[in-house]
């Protein structure tokens, strides 16, 4: 990172500091580093720690420049078009090009990644060890992946789930160097987090992050058993270093870590509700005639929930509006899905102890479980709304 920024020693030292709260760092499709301010929902090329813009990326190195793969390695293309690498020496697969593990080729790691990497290394050094012998065998049908996986995992003990995973798709016998297991997690993610099953739902019509469906009991009478199963799957993914192909609202990760949900967390999930609560926070709510009760639409019917005992009779005033806002946020994200989250955490912590996960923050927890979201440039361009006199042909200045 240091080589990508202008400035001297002082700026270099600033880059070694963690990003300010609410900020995130990612790589644009052209390879240039950019920064996300989740508080204002804006992106910028400027590093908030230094005030200096990331330089434009240099042309990427070709295979001739970075050299041949190390001895015993092979490069292949996955069925979805992604390139992956096979280490025949250790019988494992990975998405990362092993040549870029050499710092002279890849450049120095960014400070935020180094801190996260240390935490991941600590996590794996402290995880309960599985026996050296034995495997966690599962034969699943692609057509009934959800049901087969549920049966296998619910039959096994936490210790068995920590053994080396050996997944086989029925009728497709082959060696699992890790690629089959990775595909299994990928496909299973699509199944268990599919809103069609009623366990999860999209947080908004224009936001494809997932949240627990607070009305999952009405969709599936065995919903708590499935949430317990999902917690086990999450624990297995973390334990075995695999990723789930799903992204959740930020409060979900905070609940996993036992952290308090705040009003700020609502902004990225339900902006209209967030703005309403901000208005109440900044103004005298007396004229709004609100009470400590909220309405919720359940399958077309409006149901009222009291936030405190006799909430329908308790008026929201200037004196108690902070308590009201806190109660609404808690109801919106915690109380409605309390039983479901309890089962997820039960399954998760059977595989990965809770104390080992608390070293991560919400951003890192998302990265640990789900990796980085991909940026679809065509979709981004198609849905961009230009304001302030800017248009698609405007020159960007940083």
C-alpha positions as CSV (number, residue, x, y, z in Angstrom):
1,X,0.0,0.0,0.0
2,X,2.8,2.4,0.9
3,X,4.1,2.4,-2.6
4,X,0.7,3.4,-4.0
5,X,0.5,6.7,-2.1
6,X,2.4,9.9,-2.3
7,X,4.1,11.4,0.8
8,X,6.9,10.6,3.1
9,X,7.4,8.8,6.4
10,X,4.6,10.4,8.2
11,X,2.0,9.3,5.7
12,X,3.6,5.8,5.7
13,X,3.1,5.6,9.4
14,X,-0.5,6.7,9.1
15,X,-1.2,3.9,6.6
16,X,-0.1,1.4,9.3
17,X,-3.0,2.6,11.5
18,X,-6.4,0.9,11.3
19,X,-9.0,2.7,9.3
20,X,-11.4,5.0,11.2
21,X,-14.6,3.5,12.6
22,X,-17.2,3.0,9.8
23,X,-14.6,2.9,7.0
24,X,-13.7,0.0,4.8
25,X,-11.0,-0.5,2.1
26,X,-11.6,-2.4,-1.2
27,X,-10.1,-2.8,-4.6
28,X,-11.9,-1.5,-7.7
29,X,-12.1,-3.7,-10.8
30,X,-9.2,-1.8,-12.4
31,X,-7.0,-2.7,-9.4
32,X,-7.1,0.8,-7.7
33,X,-7.7,1.0,-4.0
34,X,-10.7,2.9,-2.9
35,X,-12.4,3.6,0.5
36,X,-16.0,3.3,1.7
37,X,-17.5,5.5,4.4
38,X,-20.5,3.5,5.6
39,X,-21.7,6.4,7.7
40,X,-22.3,8.7,4.7
41,X,-22.6,5.8,2.2
42,X,-20.0,7.4,-0.1
43,X,-16.8,6.1,-1.7
44,X,-13.6,8.0,-2.3
45,X,-10.1,7.5,-3.7
46,X,-8.7,9.5,-0.7
47,X,-7.3,7.5,2.2
48,X,-9.1,8.9,5.3
49,X,-5.9,8.3,7.4
50,X,-3.6,10.4,5.1
51,X,-5.9,12.5,2.9
52,X,-3.9,11.4,-0.1
53,X,-5.4,9.6,-3.1
54,X,-4.5,6.1,-4.2
55,X,-2.4,6.2,-7.3
56,X,-3.7,4.7,-10.5
57,X,-2.7,1.0,-11.0
58,X,0.2,0.2,-13.2
59,X,-0.4,-2.3,-16.0
60,X,-0.7,-5.8,-14.5
61,X,2.2,-8.2,-14.7
62,X,2.0,-10.9,-17.3
63,X,2.9,-14.6,-16.7
64,X,6.2,-13.9,-18.4
65,X,7.0,-11.2,-15.8
66,X,5.9,-13.2,-12.7
67,X,7.4,-16.5,-13.8
68,X,6.1,-20.0,-14.0
69,X,4.1,-21.7,-11.3
70,X,6.0,-23.3,-8.5
71,X,6.9,-27.0,-8.9
72,X,3.9,-29.3,-8.3
73,X,1.3,-26.6,-9.0
74,X,-1.3,-26.5,-11.7
75,X,-3.7,-23.9,-13.0
76,X,-7.2,-24.8,-14.0
77,X,-10.5,-23.1,-14.9
78,X,-13.6,-23.8,-12.7
79,X,-17.0,-24.5,-14.3
80,X,-18.1,-21.0,-13.5
81,X,-15.1,-19.5,-15.3
82,X,-13.0,-18.6,-12.3
83,X,-9.3,-19.6,-12.3
84,X,-8.1,-21.8,-9.5
85,X,-4.8,-23.4,-8.5
86,X,-4.0,-27.0,-7.5
87,X,-1.1,-27.8,-5.1
88,X,-0.4,-31.4,-5.9
89,X,2.4,-31.4,-3.2
90,X,-0.1,-30.9,-0.4
91,X,-3.2,-32.1,-2.2
92,X,-5.2,-28.9,-1.9
93,X,-6.7,-26.2,-4.0
94,X,-7.0,-22.4,-3.7
95,X,-8.2,-19.4,-5.6
96,X,-5.1,-17.3,-5.0
97,X,-2.2,-17.5,-7.4
98,X,0.7,-18.9,-5.4
99,X,3.2,-16.7,-7.2
100,X,1.6,-13.6,-5.6
101,X,2.5,-14.9,-2.1
102,X,5.9,-13.6,-3.0
103,X,6.0,-10.0,-1.8
104,X,8.5,-8.9,-4.4
105,X,5.8,-9.8,-7.0
106,X,2.6,-8.8,-5.2
107,X,3.9,-5.8,-3.3
108,X,3.6,-5.3,0.4
109,X,0.3,-6.3,2.1
110,X,-2.1,-3.5,3.1
111,X,-2.1,-2.7,6.8
112,X,-5.8,-3.5,7.3
113,X,-5.3,-6.9,5.7
114,X,-2.2,-7.7,7.9
115,X,-4.3,-7.0,11.1
116,X,-7.1,-9.2,9.8
117,X,-4.7,-11.9,8.8
118,X,-3.1,-12.0,12.3
119,X,-6.6,-12.5,13.8
120,X,-7.4,-15.3,11.4
121,X,-4.0,-17.0,12.2
122,X,-4.8,-16.6,15.9
123,X,-8.3,-18.1,15.4
124,X,-7.0,-21.2,13.6
125,X,-4.2,-21.7,16.1
126,X,-6.7,-21.8,18.9
127,X,-9.5,-23.9,17.3
128,X,-10.2,-27.3,18.8
129,X,-8.1,-29.8,17.0
130,X,-9.7,-32.6,15.0
131,X,-8.2,-36.1,15.2
132,X,-5.5,-36.7,12.6
133,X,-7.3,-39.9,11.4
134,X,-10.8,-40.0,10.2
135,X,-12.8,-37.9,7.7
136,X,-16.2,-36.2,7.6
137,X,-17.7,-38.1,4.7
138,X,-20.8,-36.9,2.9
139,X,-22.4,-38.2,-0.2
140,X,-25.1,-35.8,-1.5
141,X,-27.3,-35.6,-4.6
142,X,-27.3,-32.3,-6.4
143,X,-31.1,-32.5,-6.8
144,X,-31.6,-32.9,-3.0
145,X,-28.5,-31.0,-1.8
146,X,-30.3,-29.2,1.1
147,X,-32.0,-32.3,2.5
148,X,-29.0,-34.6,2.1
149,X,-26.7,-32.1,3.8
150,X,-29.1,-31.5,6.6
151,X,-29.4,-35.2,7.3
152,X,-25.6,-35.8,7.3
153,X,-24.7,-32.7,9.4
154,X,-27.4,-33.2,12.0
155,X,-26.3,-36.8,12.5
156,X,-22.7,-35.9,13.2
157,X,-21.1,-34.7,16.4
158,X,-19.2,-31.3,16.5
159,X,-16.0,-33.3,16.7
160,X,-16.9,-35.2,13.5
161,X,-17.7,-32.0,11.7
162,X,-14.1,-30.8,12.4
163,X,-12.6,-33.7,10.7
164,X,-11.3,-33.3,7.1
165,X,-14.3,-32.8,4.9
166,X,-14.7,-35.4,2.1
167,X,-17.7,-34.4,-0.1
168,X,-18.9,-36.6,-3.0
169,X,-21.7,-35.8,-5.3
170,X,-23.7,-38.9,-6.1
171,X,-22.5,-40.5,-9.3
172,X,-19.5,-38.2,-9.6
173,X,-16.8,-40.1,-7.8
174,X,-13.5,-38.3,-7.7
175,X,-10.7,-37.0,-5.5
176,X,-11.6,-34.1,-3.3
177,X,-8.6,-31.9,-3.1
178,X,-10.8,-29.1,-1.7
179,X,-12.5,-28.0,-4.9
180,X,-15.5,-30.3,-4.4
181,X,-15.9,-29.2,-0.8
182,X,-15.7,-25.5,-1.9
183,X,-18.4,-26.2,-4.5
184,X,-20.6,-27.9,-1.9
185,X,-20.4,-24.8,0.3
186,X,-21.1,-22.6,-2.7
187,X,-24.2,-24.6,-3.8
188,X,-25.5,-25.2,-0.2
189,X,-25.3,-21.4,0.4
190,X,-27.6,-20.8,-2.5
191,X,-30.1,-23.3,-1.1
192,X,-30.2,-22.5,2.6
193,X,-30.2,-18.7,2.2
194,X,-32.7,-18.7,-0.7
195,X,-35.7,-16.6,0.5
196,X,-37.9,-19.2,-1.3
197,X,-37.6,-21.4,1.8
198,X,-38.8,-18.7,4.1
199,X,-35.8,-18.8,6.5
200,X,-34.2,-15.6,5.2
201,X,-35.4,-12.7,3.3
202,X,-33.9,-9.7,1.4
203,X,-33.6,-6.7,3.7
204,X,-35.3,-4.4,1.1
205,X,-36.6,-4.6,-2.5
206,X,-33.5,-2.7,-3.7
207,X,-31.0,-4.3,-1.3
208,X,-29.9,-7.9,-1.8
209,X,-28.3,-8.4,1.6
210,X,-30.0,-11.0,3.7
211,X,-31.7,-11.0,7.1
212,X,-33.5,-13.6,9.1
213,X,-37.1,-13.8,8.3
214,X,-38.9,-12.9,11.5
215,X,-42.0,-14.8,10.4
216,X,-40.1,-18.0,9.5
217,X,-42.2,-20.1,11.8
218,X,-45.2,-19.5,9.6
219,X,-43.3,-20.7,6.6
220,X,-41.7,-23.8,8.2
221,X,-42.8,-25.4,11.4
222,X,-39.3,-26.9,11.8
223,X,-37.6,-23.6,11.2
224,X,-35.6,-23.6,14.5
225,X,-34.1,-27.0,13.6
226,X,-33.0,-25.6,10.3
227,X,-31.5,-22.5,11.9
228,X,-29.5,-24.8,14.2
229,X,-28.3,-26.6,11.1
230,X,-27.4,-23.3,9.4
231,X,-25.3,-22.3,12.4
232,X,-23.4,-25.6,12.1
233,X,-22.7,-24.9,8.4
234,X,-21.4,-21.5,9.3
235,X,-19.2,-23.0,11.9
236,X,-17.9,-25.6,9.4
237,X,-17.1,-22.9,6.8
238,X,-15.1,-20.9,9.3
239,X,-13.3,-23.9,10.8
240,X,-12.3,-25.3,7.4
241,X,-11.5,-21.9,5.8
242,X,-14.3,-22.0,3.2
243,X,-16.6,-19.2,2.2
244,X,-20.4,-18.9,2.0
245,X,-21.9,-17.3,-1.1
246,X,-24.3,-14.9,0.8
247,X,-24.1,-11.5,2.4
248,X,-26.0,-10.4,5.4
249,X,-27.1,-7.1,6.9
250,X,-24.5,-5.6,9.3
251,X,-26.6,-6.1,12.4
252,X,-26.5,-9.9,11.7
253,X,-22.7,-10.0,12.1
254,X,-22.9,-7.8,15.2
255,X,-25.4,-10.1,16.8
256,X,-23.1,-13.0,16.0
257,X,-20.4,-11.2,18.0
258,X,-22.7,-10.2,20.8
259,X,-22.3,-6.5,20.0
260,X,-25.0,-3.9,20.6
261,X,-27.1,-2.8,17.5
262,X,-27.2,1.0,17.2
263,X,-29.4,3.4,15.2
264,X,-26.5,3.9,12.7
265,X,-26.8,0.2,11.8
266,X,-30.3,0.8,10.5
267,X,-29.2,3.3,7.8
268,X,-27.9,0.7,5.4
269,X,-30.8,-1.7,5.9
270,X,-33.9,0.5,6.0
271,X,-33.1,4.1,5.0
272,X,-36.7,5.4,5.3
273,X,-37.1,4.0,8.8
274,X,-33.7,5.4,9.7
275,X,-34.6,8.9,8.5
276,X,-37.8,8.8,10.5
277,X,-35.9,7.9,13.7
278,X,-33.3,10.6,13.0
279,X,-36.2,13.1,12.7
280,X,-37.5,12.0,16.1
281,X,-34.0,12.2,17.5
282,X,-33.4,15.8,16.2
283,X,-36.9,17.2,16.9
284,X,-39.6,17.3,19.6
285,X,-41.8,14.2,18.9
286,X,-44.8,15.4,20.9
287,X,-46.9,16.5,17.8
288,X,-46.4,13.1,16.2
289,X,-48.6,11.4,18.8
290,X,-46.4,8.3,18.8
291,X,-46.6,5.6,21.5
292,X,-44.2,2.8,22.5
293,X,-45.8,0.4,20.0
294,X,-44.9,-0.6,16.4
295,X,-47.0,-2.0,13.6
296,X,-45.8,-4.9,11.5
297,X,-47.3,-6.3,8.3
298,X,-47.5,-10.1,8.5
299,X,-48.9,-11.7,5.4
300,X,-51.0,-8.8,4.6
301,X,-52.3,-8.2,8.1
302,X,-51.2,-5.5,10.5
303,X,-50.0,-6.6,13.9
304,X,-49.1,-4.3,16.7
305,X,-46.2,-5.0,19.1
306,X,-45.8,-3.1,22.4
307,X,-42.1,-2.1,23.0
308,X,-42.7,-1.8,26.7
309,X,-45.5,-3.1,29.0
310,X,-48.7,-1.2,28.1
311,X,-46.7,0.5,25.3
312,X,-49.9,1.6,23.5
313,X,-50.6,3.9,26.5
314,X,-47.0,5.3,26.8
315,X,-46.5,8.5,24.7
316,X,-43.2,9.3,23.1
317,X,-41.9,12.6,24.5
318,X,-38.8,14.7,24.4
319,X,-37.8,13.1,27.7
320,X,-38.1,9.5,26.6
321,X,-37.4,9.6,22.8
322,X,-33.9,8.1,23.2
323,X,-35.4,5.2,25.0
324,X,-38.0,4.8,22.2
325,X,-35.5,4.9,19.4
326,X,-33.3,2.3,21.2
327,X,-36.4,0.1,21.7
328,X,-37.4,0.3,18.1
329,X,-33.9,-0.6,16.9
330,X,-33.8,-3.5,19.3
331,X,-37.2,-4.7,18.1
332,X,-36.4,-4.3,14.4
333,X,-33.1,-6.3,14.6
334,X,-33.0,-8.4,17.8
335,X,-36.3,-9.2,19.4
336,X,-38.2,-10.3,16.3
337,X,-35.5,-13.0,15.4
338,X,-34.3,-13.8,18.9
339,X,-35.2,-17.5,18.8
340,X,-33.8,-18.0,15.3
341,X,-30.5,-16.3,16.2
342,X,-30.3,-18.3,19.4
343,X,-30.3,-21.5,17.3
344,X,-27.8,-20.2,14.8
345,X,-25.4,-19.3,17.5
346,X,-25.9,-22.7,19.2
347,X,-24.9,-24.5,16.1
348,X,-22.1,-22.1,15.3
349,X,-20.5,-22.3,18.7
350,X,-20.6,-26.1,18.8
351,X,-18.0,-26.0,16.0
352,X,-16.2,-22.7,16.7
353,X,-16.1,-21.4,20.3
354,X,-17.7,-18.0,20.8
355,X,-14.6,-16.5,22.6
356,X,-12.5,-17.0,19.5
357,X,-14.9,-15.0,17.2
358,X,-15.1,-12.0,19.5
359,X,-11.6,-10.8,18.3
360,X,-13.3,-9.8,15.0
361,X,-15.4,-6.7,14.3
362,X,-18.5,-6.9,12.1
363,X,-16.6,-6.0,8.9
364,X,-14.0,-8.7,9.6
365,X,-16.7,-11.3,10.4
366,X,-18.3,-10.7,7.0
367,X,-14.9,-11.1,5.4
368,X,-14.2,-14.3,7.4
369,X,-17.5,-15.9,6.4
370,X,-18.3,-14.5,3.0
371,X,-15.2,-12.9,1.5
372,X,-15.4,-9.8,-0.6
373,X,-18.4,-8.9,-2.6
374,X,-17.8,-8.7,-6.4
375,X,-18.5,-5.4,-8.2
376,X,-20.5,-5.9,-11.4
377,X,-19.3,-2.9,-13.4
378,X,-22.0,-3.1,-16.1
379,X,-24.7,-3.3,-13.5
380,X,-23.1,-0.5,-11.6
381,X,-23.1,1.7,-14.7
382,X,-26.7,0.8,-15.6
383,X,-28.1,1.8,-12.3
384,X,-26.0,4.9,-11.5
385,X,-27.9,8.1,-10.9
386,X,-25.9,11.2,-11.8
387,X,-26.4,14.3,-9.7
388,X,-24.8,17.7,-9.2
389,X,-24.3,18.4,-12.9
390,X,-22.3,15.2,-13.5
391,X,-23.0,12.7,-16.3
392,X,-21.5,9.5,-17.7
393,X,-18.9,11.4,-19.7
394,X,-17.8,13.7,-16.8
395,X,-14.1,13.6,-15.9
396,X,-13.6,12.4,-12.3
397,X,-11.3,14.5,-10.2
398,X,-9.7,13.4,-7.0
